[in-house]
């Protein structure tokens, strides 16, 4: 009976999109196998398990057995089976997938990191590094658009077609040249959607530029352009280069947990007692990242790692794609070109991973939830994105905007996130 109630309360699936791509069939076959295993595991997942022995030296967030809903947790939690992953490598990894014990609960006078059950407290949010401040980003973008490209170098910016540019104002930028224009369009639209959602400070400042070998901006690198095989008149993105970034390994419940062949466990208020501030601060940023990647259908970050589990059981212990950490602990959401356009074409393949990932988060930044609620109430997601994009990107018309179908998909995903937040609140 408990499972049936949980299923009824959960957000409904997106409307069926049909067969988008024959090429997605191998991925769909994998998904069917995953779902079958998930269904088979649901009943056993609800049974109490004996407490795990803590084992030191793991990528873990120090959650106690109580936080996992095991004996001693008051029987309040019944974690649903959200995503079954292949069990390969379970024996080899031993107990690495378990949470480490967190020790005694914090004293009653310690402020809770969560308010009203589902929102990060203002005290925790205040500790999140500020990222790229709006005024600073605007100043860089203005300077970058006016600057000349002094030199172009290979390496350091992803694909071999990309370049690291030194600008005449002394700053550096990654110049991304899309294999097709929708990648640059996805990068630009994702950047401005982050602005609509109030999380643009997590993305490096990004502007569009037009490749014109005879134009003033590119004049100093005319020779390098000839050897780059870039098409004259192509639109590229200029993204501010950031120094001293380091790799990020996914925290529990998305990291070692999934890699050990367990299901994704929902991150909720009961899991957070006793965690040090640095871990809470990181989780605040991850809650925004997972929501952002669901809305944009970006499969090229954590979702691609989850997909790779079928042949690489240790993939969750490795760096997360397109996510880096600044020296102050702030996460940087890099390279979002799979979002909104490319990702929307491949929903049938990637949503069986994207949806459970979204459902694995039940604590949110209140500001993010409020913006989602507004976009849901007004049904204005695409309109607000379009307004912001046109106002802030002079070259927007060169790439155009979302199609009507893509605009509808964005609104449907906003509505799905809104229902999920409501479901978390009801829990």
Backbone torsions as a table, in degrees:
resi	resn	phi	psi	omega
1	UNK	NA	-37.4	-178.9
2	UNK	-63.9	-41.5	-178.9
3	UNK	-63.3	-42.1	-178.2
4	UNK	-62.2	-42.0	179.0
5	UNK	-62.5	-42.4	-179.3
6	UNK	-62.7	-39.7	-179.4
7	UNK	-66.5	-41.1	-179.2
8	UNK	-64.3	-35.2	-176.5
9	UNK	-76.6	-22.2	-174.8
10	UNK	-69.5	152.4	178.9
11	UNK	-60.4	144.0	178.5
12	UNK	-71.5	158.3	-179.3
13	UNK	-70.5	162.4	174.6
14	UNK	-64.6	155.4	174.4
15	UNK	-56.4	147.2	-177.9
16	UNK	-65.3	132.5	-174.8
17	UNK	-97.8	-4.7	-177.8
18	UNK	79.1	-176.1	178.5
19	UNK	-81.6	106.0	-179.1
20	UNK	-76.8	-41.7	-174.3
21	UNK	-146.1	130.4	174.2
22	UNK	-62.0	-29.5	-179.4
23	UNK	-64.2	-16.4	-179.3
24	UNK	-82.1	-7.2	-174.7
25	UNK	-57.0	-43.4	178.5
26	UNK	-59.2	-40.3	178.8
27	UNK	-64.9	-38.1	-179.4
28	UNK	-66.1	-38.2	177.6
29	UNK	-59.7	-44.6	176.7
30	UNK	-56.8	-45.0	-177.8
31	UNK	-61.2	-42.0	178.9
32	UNK	-60.5	-41.3	178.6
33	UNK	-63.7	-42.2	180.0
34	UNK	-61.8	-44.6	-177.8
35	UNK	-65.2	-37.7	-179.8
36	UNK	-63.3	-41.4	178.7
37	UNK	-66.1	-37.4	179.0
38	UNK	-61.2	-44.5	-179.5
39	UNK	-62.2	-41.6	-178.7
40	UNK	-65.5	-29.1	-175.7
41	UNK	-87.3	-14.5	-170.5
42	UNK	-56.4	-46.3	-175.3
43	UNK	-64.2	-46.3	-178.3
44	UNK	-67.0	-26.9	-177.8
45	UNK	-66.1	-24.3	-177.9
46	UNK	-85.1	-13.9	-178.9
47	UNK	-77.0	142.1	178.0
48	UNK	-62.9	143.6	177.9
49	UNK	-114.2	153.7	176.2
50	UNK	-65.7	149.8	-179.1
51	UNK	-61.2	142.6	179.2
52	UNK	-80.7	144.8	172.4
53	UNK	-71.5	132.0	175.8
54	UNK	-63.6	138.8	175.0
55	UNK	-130.2	124.4	-168.3
56	UNK	-74.2	169.2	169.5
57	UNK	71.2	38.7	179.2
58	UNK	-120.3	161.6	167.2
59	UNK	-73.1	100.7	-179.8
60	UNK	-153.6	161.2	-177.7
61	UNK	-103.3	16.1	172.3
62	UNK	68.2	38.4	179.1
63	UNK	-84.7	140.5	-177.9
64	UNK	-81.2	164.6	174.4
65	UNK	-56.9	-35.8	178.6
66	UNK	-58.7	-41.8	-178.6
67	UNK	-65.9	-22.0	179.5
68	UNK	-86.6	-0.7	-178.1
69	UNK	82.1	19.9	179.3
70	UNK	-90.5	175.2	-176.9
71	UNK	-50.3	135.7	-176.3
72	UNK	101.8	-9.4	-179.4
73	UNK	-91.2	7.8	177.2
74	UNK	78.1	5.6	177.5
75	UNK	67.7	12.6	-175.8
76	UNK	-76.2	-30.4	-169.8
77	UNK	-103.3	132.0	170.0
78	UNK	-127.3	91.4	-178.7
79	UNK	-64.3	127.3	178.4
80	UNK	-77.6	152.7	173.0
81	UNK	-75.7	112.9	-173.8
82	UNK	-102.7	-43.5	-179.3
83	UNK	-146.5	112.4	176.5
84	UNK	-83.9	137.4	178.2
85	UNK	-122.6	152.7	-177.5
86	UNK	-54.5	144.7	-173.7
87	UNK	-86.2	1.7	-178.3
88	UNK	-55.1	135.3	176.9
89	UNK	87.4	0.2	-177.8
90	UNK	-63.0	-44.6	-178.2
91	UNK	-67.1	-42.6	-177.0
92	UNK	-60.3	-37.5	-175.1
93	UNK	-82.3	-15.1	179.4
94	UNK	58.3	-131.2	-174.7
95	UNK	-88.9	12.8	-173.5
96	UNK	-61.8	-23.9	-176.1
97	UNK	-78.2	-10.3	-175.5
98	UNK	-80.7	153.3	171.8
99	UNK	-70.3	146.0	172.0
100	UNK	-79.4	151.5	179.5
101	UNK	-70.4	143.1	-173.7
102	UNK	-97.8	-3.0	-177.4
103	UNK	84.1	-168.1	-175.0
104	UNK	-66.5	153.5	178.6
105	UNK	-65.2	156.9	-179.0
106	UNK	-67.4	154.8	176.9
107	UNK	-58.5	155.9	-174.6
108	UNK	-62.8	-25.0	-176.2
109	UNK	-84.4	-2.2	176.8
110	UNK	-77.8	129.3	-177.9
111	UNK	-61.5	137.8	177.9
112	UNK	-71.5	143.0	177.2
113	UNK	-73.1	-9.0	-175.8
114	UNK	-125.4	137.7	176.4
115	UNK	-111.8	145.7	177.5
116	UNK	49.8	31.3	171.0
117	UNK	84.2	-30.5	-172.8
118	UNK	-135.0	-0.4	-177.4
119	UNK	-114.1	137.7	173.2
120	UNK	-60.7	140.4	-178.6
121	UNK	-71.5	153.4	176.9
122	UNK	-57.0	-33.3	-179.5
123	UNK	-63.9	-42.0	178.5
124	UNK	-69.4	-45.8	-179.1
125	UNK	-59.9	-34.4	-178.0
126	UNK	-64.3	-21.3	-178.9
127	UNK	-88.9	-6.5	-179.7
128	UNK	-70.7	128.2	179.6
129	UNK	-54.8	144.4	-171.0
130	UNK	-69.5	-20.5	-179.7
131	UNK	72.3	-147.3	-176.7
132	UNK	-90.0	101.7	-177.5
133	UNK	-60.9	146.6	-174.1
134	UNK	-57.8	-44.0	-176.9
135	UNK	-67.1	-41.3	-179.8
136	UNK	-63.9	-42.9	179.3
137	UNK	-63.4	-44.1	-179.0
138	UNK	-61.8	-40.6	180.0
139	UNK	-64.7	-43.3	179.8
140	UNK	-64.3	-43.5	-178.2
141	UNK	-61.8	-42.6	179.6
142	UNK	-62.4	-44.5	179.9
143	UNK	-66.2	-41.8	-177.1
144	UNK	-65.6	-37.2	179.8
145	UNK	-68.2	-32.2	-177.8
146	UNK	-86.0	-21.6	-173.3
147	UNK	-74.7	159.2	170.1
148	UNK	-92.1	155.8	175.9
149	UNK	-87.1	107.7	-174.6
150	UNK	-77.0	-35.1	178.3
151	UNK	-157.6	156.8	176.9
152	UNK	-125.4	129.3	-180.0
153	UNK	-124.2	150.8	176.3
154	UNK	-84.2	152.8	172.6
155	UNK	90.5	150.0	174.6
156	UNK	91.0	-8.7	-176.1
157	UNK	-128.4	32.0	174.8
158	UNK	89.5	-131.4	-173.9
159	UNK	-50.5	154.2	-178.4
160	UNK	-65.6	-20.9	178.9
161	UNK	-80.0	-11.7	179.6
162	UNK	-84.5	163.2	179.2
163	UNK	-138.6	152.2	170.6
164	UNK	-95.6	118.3	-176.3
165	UNK	-102.3	138.2	166.7
166	UNK	-99.2	126.4	-177.5
167	UNK	-96.4	158.8	-176.1
168	UNK	-67.1	-16.6	177.2
169	UNK	-85.3	3.0	177.6
170	UNK	96.3	-13.9	-179.7
171	UNK	-84.9	169.3	177.6
172	UNK	-121.7	154.2	-179.7
173	UNK	-147.4	146.5	169.5
174	UNK	-82.9	126.8	175.7
175	UNK	-102.2	114.9	-177.9
176	UNK	-101.8	126.0	178.1
177	UNK	-109.9	115.1	-176.0
178	UNK	-73.1	144.1	172.2
179	UNK	-63.3	-33.5	166.4
180	UNK	-139.6	160.1	-171.7
181	UNK	-61.0	-24.8	-176.5
182	UNK	-65.9	-22.1	177.6
183	UNK	-70.4	-42.2	177.5
184	UNK	-68.8	-38.1	176.5
185	UNK	-61.5	-43.3	178.7
186	UNK	-62.4	-41.1	178.0
187	UNK	-60.1	-48.2	-177.2
188	UNK	-67.2	-46.3	-177.7
189	UNK	-67.1	-37.4	177.7
190	UNK	-63.3	-41.2	179.3
191	UNK	-59.8	-44.1	-177.8
192	UNK	-78.3	-27.8	173.1
193	UNK	-65.4	-37.5	175.6
194	UNK	-58.1	-35.6	176.0
195	UNK	-66.1	-42.8	177.4
196	UNK	-60.0	-36.3	-175.9
197	UNK	-85.6	-5.7	179.3
198	UNK	78.8	26.4	178.7
199	UNK	-130.6	24.0	-176.9
200	UNK	-66.4	-21.9	-180.0
201	UNK	-64.7	-13.5	178.4
202	UNK	-85.3	-11.1	-178.2
203	UNK	-108.4	138.1	177.7
204	UNK	-63.1	144.6	178.6
205	UNK	-54.3	139.1	-174.4
206	UNK	-140.7	132.8	176.5
207	UNK	-130.6	157.8	175.1
208	UNK	-92.6	152.4	176.6
209	UNK	-141.7	151.6	-178.6
210	UNK	-103.8	127.3	-179.7
211	UNK	-79.5	110.4	177.5
212	UNK	-135.6	104.5	-174.7
213	UNK	-57.0	-32.2	-179.0
214	UNK	-93.1	-2.3	-178.9
215	UNK	-75.5	160.6	-177.1
216	UNK	-60.5	-40.9	-174.2
217	UNK	-61.6	-36.9	-172.2
218	UNK	-102.8	-1.1	-174.3
219	UNK	-51.1	-44.5	-177.7
220	UNK	-66.0	-17.2	-175.1
221	UNK	-118.8	28.6	-177.6
222	UNK	-56.4	-40.9	-179.9
223	UNK	-65.4	-45.0	178.9
224	UNK	-61.4	-37.7	179.3
225	UNK	-61.3	-37.7	-178.8
226	UNK	-61.5	-35.0	-179.2
227	UNK	-87.8	-0.8	-173.8
228	UNK	-90.6	-15.4	-176.0
229	UNK	64.7	19.9	173.2
230	UNK	-76.4	143.4	179.4
231	UNK	-79.2	136.4	173.9
232	UNK	-59.5	134.1	179.3
233	UNK	85.7	0.6	178.0
234	UNK	-70.4	151.1	173.9
235	UNK	-96.9	128.1	177.4
236	UNK	-119.4	165.4	175.2
237	UNK	-107.5	140.9	173.5
238	UNK	-108.1	117.0	179.8
239	UNK	-116.6	130.6	-177.2
240	UNK	-57.1	131.1	176.4
241	UNK	-75.6	135.5	179.3
242	UNK	-121.6	130.4	-178.4
243	UNK	-82.4	158.4	168.1
244	UNK	59.8	35.9	175.1
245	UNK	-85.8	147.2	-179.7
246	UNK	-126.4	162.0	-176.8
247	UNK	-68.6	156.8	-179.3
248	UNK	-125.1	125.3	173.1
249	UNK	-97.5	135.0	-176.9
250	UNK	-59.6	132.9	176.2
251	UNK	-76.7	164.3	168.6
252	UNK	-62.5	145.6	8.5
253	UNK	-89.3	11.5	-176.1
254	UNK	-100.9	-12.1	-171.8
255	UNK	-90.3	-109.5	-175.3
256	UNK	-58.5	-28.5	-179.3
257	UNK	-56.0	-52.9	-178.6
258	UNK	-66.4	-39.0	-177.6
259	UNK	-64.8	-22.2	-179.2
260	UNK	-88.9	7.6	176.9
261	UNK	88.3	14.6	177.2
262	UNK	-94.1	168.1	174.9
263	UNK	-77.7	156.8	171.2
264	UNK	-64.9	133.0	179.5
265	UNK	-103.4	136.2	-179.6
266	UNK	-63.4	134.7	173.9
267	UNK	-84.0	113.5	180.0
268	UNK	-135.3	174.1	-170.7
269	UNK	-55.2	-36.2	-177.2
270	UNK	-65.4	-15.0	-176.5
271	UNK	-87.4	-5.1	-163.1
272	UNK	-104.9	-8.5	-177.6
273	UNK	-60.8	131.6	174.7
274	UNK	84.1	-2.3	177.8
275	UNK	-74.7	141.2	178.1
276	UNK	-67.5	155.8	-177.1
277	UNK	-54.3	-37.7	-177.1
278	UNK	-61.6	-36.5	179.9
279	UNK	-73.9	-39.3	177.1
280	UNK	-61.6	-43.1	-179.7
281	UNK	-60.6	-40.1	178.1
282	UNK	-67.5	-41.1	-179.4
283	UNK	-64.8	-35.1	175.6
284	UNK	-56.0	-46.0	-177.4
285	UNK	-69.4	-36.9	177.3
286	UNK	-65.3	-35.3	-179.8
287	UNK	-63.2	-38.0	175.5
288	UNK	-69.3	-41.6	-176.8
289	UNK	-61.2	-45.3	-176.3
290	UNK	-67.5	-38.1	177.3
291	UNK	-66.0	-43.3	179.0
292	UNK	-62.0	-45.5	-178.9
293	UNK	-67.7	-29.5	175.2
294	UNK	-68.0	-47.0	-177.5
295	UNK	-61.9	-39.4	-178.5
296	UNK	-87.6	-7.3	-176.1
297	UNK	57.4	36.2	-179.9
298	UNK	-78.2	111.4	-177.8
299	UNK	-93.6	-1.3	-169.1
300	UNK	-99.0	36.5	176.3
301	UNK	-137.5	-110.2	-177.9
302	UNK	-70.8	-33.9	-177.5
303	UNK	-59.9	-40.7	180.0
304	UNK	-66.1	-31.1	175.2
305	UNK	-66.7	-43.9	178.6
306	UNK	-59.9	-40.7	178.7
307	UNK	-62.3	-39.0	-176.2
308	UNK	-72.3	-10.3	-179.7
309	UNK	-58.0	-26.9	-175.4
310	UNK	-64.4	-25.6	176.7
311	UNK	-121.1	-5.3	-179.8
312	UNK	-137.6	88.7	-174.1
313	UNK	-65.6	-12.5	-178.8
314	UNK	-102.2	8.3	-172.9
315	UNK	-61.1	-30.1	-177.5
316	UNK	-74.4	-9.9	176.3
317	UNK	-90.8	-0.8	-179.2
318	UNK	-102.1	173.9	-178.2
319	UNK	-59.6	143.2	175.4
320	UNK	-80.7	133.6	-178.7
321	UNK	-61.9	142.5	169.7
322	UNK	55.6	33.5	175.5
323	UNK	-142.0	125.9	-178.3
324	UNK	-133.8	162.9	-178.2
325	UNK	-115.9	131.0	175.9
326	UNK	-78.1	162.5	-179.4
327	UNK	-57.2	-26.7	-179.7
328	UNK	-85.1	3.9	179.1
329	UNK	94.1	-5.1	178.4
330	UNK	-72.9	137.2	176.3
331	UNK	-82.5	145.2	179.8
332	UNK	-119.2	115.7	-178.8
333	UNK	-84.1	99.6	-173.0
334	UNK	-93.5	156.2	162.2
335	UNK	48.7	76.4	-174.7
336	UNK	-102.0	29.3	-171.6
337	UNK	-72.2	-13.0	176.5
338	UNK	-79.5	-8.0	-171.6
339	UNK	-80.0	146.0	166.0
340	UNK	70.9	-32.1	-177.8
341	UNK	-114.4	-66.2	178.2
342	UNK	-60.8	-46.7	-179.7
343	UNK	-61.5	-37.0	-179.1
344	UNK	-69.4	-26.1	176.5
345	UNK	-73.0	-22.9	-173.2
346	UNK	-112.8	26.0	-176.7
347	UNK	-56.8	-41.0	-175.1
348	UNK	-59.4	-32.7	-178.4
349	UNK	-80.9	-39.5	-167.7
350	UNK	-101.7	-20.0	-178.2
351	UNK	-64.2	-29.2	174.9
352	UNK	-61.7	-14.0	173.0
353	UNK	-101.3	-39.1	-176.4
354	UNK	-66.0	-40.3	-177.3
355	UNK	-66.9	-49.1	177.3
356	UNK	-60.6	-32.2	178.2
357	UNK	-64.2	-44.9	176.4
358	UNK	-61.0	-44.4	-178.2
359	UNK	-67.1	-15.0	179.6
360	UNK	-79.2	-1.0	178.5
361	UNK	-115.1	122.5	175.1
362	UNK	-129.1	21.4	171.1
363	UNK	-131.1	132.2	-171.3
364	UNK	-134.2	157.7	166.2
365	UNK	-70.8	131.7	-175.7
366	UNK	-61.7	-37.8	179.3
367	UNK	-61.9	-39.6	178.3
368	UNK	-64.7	-45.8	-179.8
369	UNK	-62.3	-37.6	-179.2
370	UNK	-65.8	-41.2	179.8
371	UNK	-67.4	-39.8	176.6
372	UNK	-60.9	-42.7	-179.7
373	UNK	-61.8	-39.9	178.5
374	UNK	-65.2	-46.5	-179.9
375	UNK	-63.3	-33.3	177.4
376	UNK	-69.5	-47.5	-175.2
377	UNK	-64.5	-42.9	-176.7
378	UNK	-87.8	-9.2	-174.7
379	UNK	51.8	47.3	-168.0
380	UNK	-120.1	16.9	-173.2
381	UNK	-57.1	-52.4	-177.3
382	UNK	-68.0	-39.4	-178.4
383	UNK	-63.4	-41.6	-179.8
384	UNK	-70.5	-37.4	176.8
385	UNK	-63.8	-44.8	-179.7
386	UNK	-60.9	-45.3	-178.2
387	UNK	-60.8	-44.8	-178.2
388	UNK	-67.9	-43.3	-179.0
389	UNK	-60.7	-46.7	-178.9
390	UNK	-66.9	-35.8	-177.2
391	UNK	-74.0	-29.3	-169.8
392	UNK	-111.6	-8.4	-178.3
393	UNK	-125.1	101.4	-176.6
394	UNK	-57.0	-29.2	-176.9
395	UNK	-95.6	17.0	-173.3
396	UNK	-56.2	-37.6	-174.2
397	UNK	-68.1	-22.8	179.6
398	UNK	-64.1	-33.0	-179.4
399	UNK	-102.0	-19.1	-177.7
400	UNK	75.9	-177.0	-174.5
401	UNK	-115.4	-176.7	176.2
402	UNK	-59.6	147.8	170.7
403	UNK	-70.5	168.5	178.6
404	UNK	-59.3	-40.4	-180.0
405	UNK	-64.6	-43.2	179.5
406	UNK	-65.4	-38.0	177.8
407	UNK	-62.2	-41.0	177.6
408	UNK	-64.3	-40.4	179.1
409	UNK	-63.7	-41.5	177.7
410	UNK	-59.4	-46.1	179.9
411	UNK	-63.8	-40.7	179.6
412	UNK	-61.5	-36.8	-179.4
413	UNK	-73.6	-36.2	173.3
414	UNK	-60.1	-45.3	-179.7
415	UNK	-62.3	-39.0	179.8
416	UNK	-64.2	-44.0	178.1
417	UNK	-62.8	-42.4	179.3
418	UNK	-59.9	-44.1	178.2
419	UNK	-64.4	-38.2	179.2
420	UNK	-64.0	-42.1	178.4
421	UNK	-62.8	-40.8	177.1
422	UNK	-62.4	-39.0	178.7
423	UNK	-63.7	-44.0	177.8
424	UNK	-60.9	-40.1	179.8
425	UNK	-65.0	-39.7	-179.9
426	UNK	-66.3	-29.3	-179.4
427	UNK	-68.4	NA	NA
